[in-house]
Amino acid sequence: MQHSYATAKLMAGMTPAFCARQFGHSVEMFLNTCSKWIDGGRMAWEMARLEASLTSPQRPP
């Protein structure tokens, strides 16, 4: 049940650091354990997000 909840959080776009803290894990342990459960079908969507972030104009700080 915990892995399902953690995976749902990651797929919803929540930050791994926030999620890891909620479970009392390090980010590394959290991602090593939970990220493998994320649906591989999202690969194209994730790559599109990366591409968009690299090609869109950056906002000034």
PyMOL commands that set and color helices and strands:
alter all, ss='L'
color gray80, all
select helices_A, chain A and resi 2-11+16-23+27-37+40-55
alter helices_A, ss='H'
color red, helices_A
deselect
rebuild
show_as cartoon
